Amino acid sequence: MELSRRETLRTGLLGAAGLLAKAKPSARARSVIQIWMWGGPAHLDTFDPKPDAGNDYTGPLNHPIPTNVDGIQIGELLPLLAKQADKYSIIRSLTHGVNSHETASYMVQTGRMAGGRDVYPSVGAVVSLFKGYSAGYQGLIPPYIVLTEPQGRFSEAGFLGSRYKPFATGGDPAQNRFAVEGVVAQGISDQRQQARREYLGKLNTLEHALKDDAQLAASREAEQQAYDLILGDAGKVFDLSEEKAELRERYGRNTFGQSCLVARRLVERGVPYVTINYRGWDTHKQHFQTMRRKLPELDKGMATLLQDLAERGLLESTIVWWSGEFGRTPRVEWEAPWNGGRGHYGRVFCAVVAGGGFKGGRVVGASDAKGEEVKDRPVYPADLIASMYELLGIAPEANLPHPLGMPARVTPTATEGVTLGGRLKEIM
């Protein structure tokens, strides 16, 4: 008999129950919204400005602005986020030293060095394991969602297997109808979908003749769940026409802004992990032209997300994590062929965290005067990840269900060759 996806998940997790049954911290966060800055955002132009470093470092963006928290300044193209600084903390001393997209992405999303024996799961897959079906998660919406396409840098599920891969929505939430893969078919109305279902039922004479057949019953249940998602209340989480036009404008009528709105709707429904895969930050050329277009878009969407979550009482239980795989070179590459670009830079870069137990209005660590080295309190990817797990009630020292029964901790230890600086207790 063919098992449904949900049954397979539950069956597989029973065997892992002993591994998951570890003492865990009390959870303050229920969900995570990860804003993944695909390609690596420039720390000097966003959350770690260096106005005194000179034109070779700042370029034309040399007028940082004060925030609503005394002593904290951010990039001049982020005025709305400047008004929300009391809600988030900035980590200005993230480091791993890797300048390759693939390996840096793996490090930031798993906390581990690439090239080892195993491919470890990303944070989203781990949260899906511990906070998803094994923790009694209900509903037809998968527990790990990516808006709108996976990053494709590595297998997010790692050795946990395909059942923990994210569901990538596809489509564009900024369009009149968000064509979510497998849920909304472009150009086909709900009425037409319902008519198709009724016609399919009339044609399915085999099922009518063999009503007690177990395999057909399983197929019927899977079909029912699929149509519940397409035509029922579950799939409506993706229908942004239910939101007020004024709020949609505040988020920004673009793919990123509307993705932020969808993310809020998903965590409101209890989805544990949502990634917004935000492309366009690999700015080797025409960096400042791109920043003048992209940063206002980021500012509007992310600032409204924080405010909207707070107003709905959701920020207390939702971690918002903003980061890319690395930063950009502090010194602008004016020479040809870059002509004013910034390269990859993993020696020091920024992350922003808010909600779910993280304090706001704080800065962790510092880079040097030109943003080239960590000056104070180095933070490594595993430190940030372990801190988020702790707030989610996932014990960082718990074991993962390895397919070969090998020992595999949720977060690495120094004995695995990973450099650690310690969890972010100063903002927890």
C-alpha positions in Angstrom: 0.0 0.0 0.0 1.3 3.5 -0.9 1.5 5.7 2.1 0.5 9.3 2.0 3.2 12.0 2.6 1.8 12.7 6.0 1.8 9.0 7.0 5.3 8.6 5.7 6.5 11.5 7.8 4.8 10.2 10.9 6.1 6.6 10.4 9.6 7.7 9.8 9.7 9.9 12.8 8.6 7.1 15.2 12.0 5.5 14.6 13.7 8.8 15.5 11.7 9.3 18.6 14.5 8.2 20.9 16.9 10.6 19.2 14.5 13.5 19.5 13.6 12.8 23.2 16.3 15.0 24.7 15.9 17.6 27.4 15.0 20.8 25.6 14.9 24.5 26.6 11.5 26.1 27.0 10.4 27.6 23.7 9.9 31.4 23.4 9.7 31.3 19.6 7.2 29.4 17.6 8.2 30.3 14.0 11.1 31.7 12.0 10.9 34.1 9.0 14.3 34.0 7.3 15.0 36.8 4.9 17.8 35.2 2.8 19.8 37.9 0.9 20.8 35.7 -1.9 24.3 36.7 -3.2 25.4 38.5 -0.1 24.5 42.1 1.0 27.0 44.8 1.5 27.4 45.4 5.3 28.8 49.0 4.8 25.7 50.0 2.8 23.1 48.4 5.2 23.7 47.9 8.9 27.4 48.7 9.5 28.1 52.0 7.8 31.6 53.5 7.9 31.2 57.2 6.9 34.8 58.1 7.9 36.4 55.4 5.8 36.6 57.5 2.7 35.1 57.3 -0.8 37.0 54.2 -1.7 34.9 52.4 0.9 31.6 54.3 1.1 31.2 55.4 -2.5 28.3 57.8 -2.7 26.5 56.2 0.2 28.4 58.2 2.9 25.6 59.7 5.0 24.3 57.1 7.5 21.1 58.0 9.4 20.3 57.8 13.1 17.7 55.2 14.2 15.1 55.4 17.0 17.7 53.9 19.3 20.3 56.3 20.6 23.8 55.6 19.2 22.8 53.2 16.4 23.1 54.4 12.8 22.3 52.4 9.7 22.6 53.0 5.9 21.0 56.1 4.5 18.7 54.2 2.2 16.9 52.4 5.1 14.8 55.2 6.7 11.8 53.0 7.6 14.0 50.4 9.2 15.7 53.2 11.1 12.3 53.9 12.8 12.0 50.2 13.8 15.5 49.7 15.3 14.0 49.1 18.8 12.6 45.9 17.4 15.8 44.3 16.1 19.4 43.7 17.0 22.3 44.0 14.6 25.2 41.5 14.7 28.2 43.4 13.1 30.9 40.8 13.7 29.7 37.7 11.9 32.6 35.8 10.3 33.6 32.6 8.6 36.2 33.7 6.1 34.7 31.9 3.1 34.2 33.8 -0.2 32.4 31.1 -2.3 28.6 31.2 -2.6 28.1 27.5 -2.2 30.4 26.8 0.8 29.4 30.1 2.5 25.7 29.4 2.2 26.2 25.9 3.6 28.1 27.4 6.6 25.6 30.1 7.4 22.6 27.8 7.1 24.1 24.7 8.9 26.9 26.1 11.1 29.3 23.6 9.7 32.3 23.6 7.4 31.6 22.2 3.9 33.4 19.1 2.6 32.8 16.7 5.5 31.5 13.2 5.4 27.9 14.3 5.7 25.7 17.0 4.2 24.0 18.4 7.3 20.4 19.9 7.1 19.8 23.6 7.0 18.1 25.4 9.9 14.8 25.2 8.1 15.0 21.4 7.8 16.0 21.0 11.4 13.1 23.3 12.6 10.8 21.3 10.3 11.9 18.1 12.0 11.6 19.3 15.6 8.7 21.7 15.2 6.8 20.1 12.4 4.9 16.8 12.2 7.0 15.2 15.0 5.7 17.9 17.3 2.1 17.5 16.4 2.0 20.2 13.6 -1.3 20.1 11.9 -2.6 21.3 8.6 -2.1 20.8 4.9 0.5 23.6 4.5 4.0 22.1 4.8 6.0 23.2 7.8 9.0 24.5 5.7 8.1 27.0 3.0 10.3 28.9 0.6 9.1 32.0 -1.2 9.3 31.7 -4.1 12.2 29.5 -5.2 14.9 27.5 -3.4 18.4 29.0 -3.4 19.9 25.9 -5.1 23.3 26.3 -3.4 23.1 22.9 -1.5 20.5 20.3 -0.5 18.6 22.1 2.3 17.4 18.8 3.8 20.9 17.2 3.9 20.9 13.7 5.3 17.4 14.1 6.7 16.1 13.2 3.2 13.6 14.6 0.8 10.7 14.7 3.2 12.4 17.7 4.9 13.1 19.7 1.8 11.2 23.0 1.7 8.1 23.4 -0.4 9.0 26.1 -2.9 5.9 28.0 -3.9 7.0 29.2 -7.3 4.9 32.0 -8.8 5.0 35.7 -7.9 2.8 37.1 -5.0 3.0 40.5 -6.6 0.8 39.3 -9.5 -3.0 39.5 -9.5 -3.2 35.9 -8.5 -0.3 34.2 -6.7 0.2 31.0 -8.8 1.5 28.7 -6.0 2.9 25.4 -7.5 0.3 22.7 -7.1 -2.3 24.9 -5.4 -3.2 27.7 -7.9 -3.1 27.1 -11.6 -2.7 30.3 -13.7 -5.8 31.1 -15.6 -8.0 28.5 -13.9 -10.7 29.8 -11.6 -11.9 28.0 -8.4 -15.2 27.3 -10.1 -13.5 25.6 -13.0 -11.4 23.5 -10.5 -14.5 22.4 -8.8 -16.2 21.5 -12.0 -13.1 19.4 -12.9 -13.3 17.6 -9.6 -16.9 16.8 -10.1 -16.3 15.5 -13.6 -13.3 13.4 -12.4 -15.6 11.9 -9.7 -18.1 10.9 -12.4 -15.4 9.2 -14.5 -13.9 7.3 -11.6 -16.1 4.2 -11.9 -13.5 1.9 -10.5 -13.5 3.5 -7.2 -17.3 3.3 -7.0 -17.1 -0.4 -7.8 -14.4 -1.1 -5.2 -15.3 1.1 -2.3 -13.6 -1.1 0.3 -10.2 -1.4 -1.5 -7.5 -0.1 0.8 -5.2 1.3 -2.0 -8.1 3.2 -3.5 -9.1 4.5 -0.1 -5.6 5.9 0.4 -5.7 7.4 -3.1 -9.1 8.9 -2.3 -7.7 10.4 1.0 -4.7 12.0 -0.9 -7.1 13.4 -3.5 -9.3 14.9 -0.7 -6.3 16.5 0.9 -5.1 17.9 -2.4 -8.5 19.5 -3.1 -8.8 20.7 0.5 -5.6 22.6 -0.2 -6.7 23.9 -3.6 -10.3 24.8 -2.8 -10.5 24.8 1.0 -9.4 27.2 3.6 -5.8 26.0 3.8 -4.8 27.3 0.4 -6.3 30.7 1.1 -3.3 31.6 3.1 -1.7 32.5 -0.2 -4.6 34.7 -1.4 -3.4 38.2 -0.8 -6.7 39.6 -2.1 -8.0 39.0 1.5 -5.6 41.8 2.7 -6.4 45.5 2.7 -5.0 47.3 -0.3 -3.4 49.9 2.0 -1.4 47.2 3.9 -0.3 45.7 0.6 1.0 49.1 -0.5 2.9 49.5 2.8 4.7 46.2 2.1 5.5 47.3 -1.4 3.8 46.0 -4.6 6.8 44.0 -5.6 7.8 40.3 -5.2 9.8 40.9 -2.1 7.3 43.1 -0.3 4.4 40.8 -1.1 6.5 37.8 0.0 6.9 39.4 3.4 3.2 39.7 3.6 2.7 36.0 2.6 5.3 35.1 5.3 3.3 37.0 7.9 0.2 35.1 6.9 2.0 31.8 7.0 3.4 32.2 10.6 -0.1 33.5 11.6 -1.4 30.1 10.5 1.3 28.4 12.6 3.9 27.4 9.9 7.2 26.9 11.7 9.7 28.0 9.1 9.4 30.4 6.1 12.3 31.5 3.9 12.1 34.5 1.6 14.7 33.9 -1.0 15.6 37.5 -2.0 17.7 37.6 -5.1 19.8 40.4 -6.6 22.6 41.1 -4.0 25.6 39.6 -5.9 26.7 43.1 -7.0 30.1 42.7 -8.7 29.1 45.5 -11.1 27.0 48.7 -10.9 26.7 48.1 -7.1 25.5 51.6 -6.2 22.9 51.7 -8.9 21.6 48.4 -7.7 21.5 49.6 -4.1 19.5 52.6 -5.0 16.9 50.3 -6.4 17.0 47.4 -4.0 17.5 49.0 -0.6 14.3 51.0 -0.7 12.5 47.8 -1.6 14.1 46.0 1.3 13.4 48.9 3.6 9.7 49.0 2.9 9.1 45.3 3.0 11.1 44.4 6.1 10.1 47.4 8.1 6.4 46.8 7.5 6.9 43.1 8.3 8.3 44.0 11.7 5.6 46.5 12.4 2.8 44.2 11.2 4.1 41.3 13.3 4.3 43.5 16.4 0.9 45.0 15.9 -0.6 41.5 15.7 1.2 40.2 18.7 3.2 37.8 16.5 6.7 39.3 16.9 7.1 37.8 20.4 6.8 34.3 19.0 8.4 34.8 15.6 12.1 35.1 14.9 13.0 37.3 11.9 16.5 36.5 10.7 18.0 38.7 8.0 21.4 37.6 6.5 23.2 36.5 3.4 26.0 34.0 2.9 28.6 36.8 3.4 29.1 40.5 3.0 30.7 42.5 0.2 34.3 43.8 -0.1 34.5 47.0 2.0 36.8 48.6 -0.6 34.9 49.4 -3.7 36.3 47.8 -6.9 36.3 50.9 -9.1 38.7 49.4 -11.7 37.6 47.6 -14.9 35.8 45.4 -15.4 33.9 46.0 -12.1 33.6 49.7 -12.5 32.2 50.3 -9.1 31.3 46.9 -7.7 31.8 45.0 -4.5 33.1 41.4 -4.4 32.4 38.5 -2.0 33.6 39.0 1.6 33.3 36.5 4.4 35.8 37.9 6.9 33.2 40.1 8.5 29.6 40.8 7.7 26.2 41.5 9.3 23.0 39.8 10.3 19.9 41.2 11.9 17.6 39.3 14.3 14.3 40.3 15.8 11.5 38.8 17.8 11.0 35.3 19.3 13.0 36.2 22.4 15.7 38.3 20.8 16.0 41.8 22.4 15.7 44.8 20.2 17.8 48.0 20.0 21.1 46.3 20.5 24.4 45.9 18.6 26.5 42.8 19.0 30.2 43.0 18.1 32.0 45.4 15.9 34.1 45.5 12.8 37.1 47.8 12.4 37.2 51.3 11.1 36.9 50.2 7.5 34.7 47.1 8.0 37.5 44.8 6.9 38.1 42.8 10.1 36.3 41.8 13.2 37.3 44.2 16.0 35.2 42.9 18.8 33.1 39.8 19.8 33.4 37.5 16.7 30.2 35.6 16.0 30.3 32.5 14.0 27.3 31.0 12.1 27.0 28.1 14.6 26.7 30.6 17.5 23.7 32.4 15.8 22.1 29.1 14.8 22.4 27.6 18.3 20.9 30.8 19.8 17.9 30.5 17.5 17.4 26.8 18.3 17.5 27.6 22.0 14.7 30.2 21.6 12.7 27.8 19.6 13.0 25.2 22.3 15.3 22.9 20.3 18.2 21.7 22.4 21.4 22.6 20.4 23.1 19.4 21.8 20.2 17.1 20.7 20.9 14.4 18.2 19.7 14.3 14.6 18.4 11.0 13.1 21.3 10.0 10.9 20.4 7.4 8.2 23.3 5.2 9.2 22.9 5.6 12.9 26.0 7.8 13.2 26.2 10.4 15.9 25.1 13.8 14.6 24.3 16.8 16.8 21.9 19.5 16.0 24.8 22.0 16.3 28.6 21.3 16.1 31.1 21.3 18.8 34.7 22.6 18.7 35.9 19.0 18.5 34.4 19.0 14.9 36.8 21.7 13.9 34.3 24.5 14.0 35.2 27.8 15.6 32.7 29.0 18.2 32.3 32.3 20.0 29.4 31.4 22.2 25.6 31.9 22.0 24.2 35.4 21.8 23.2 35.6 25.5 23.6 39.4 25.4 20.5 39.7 23.3 18.5 36.7 24.5 
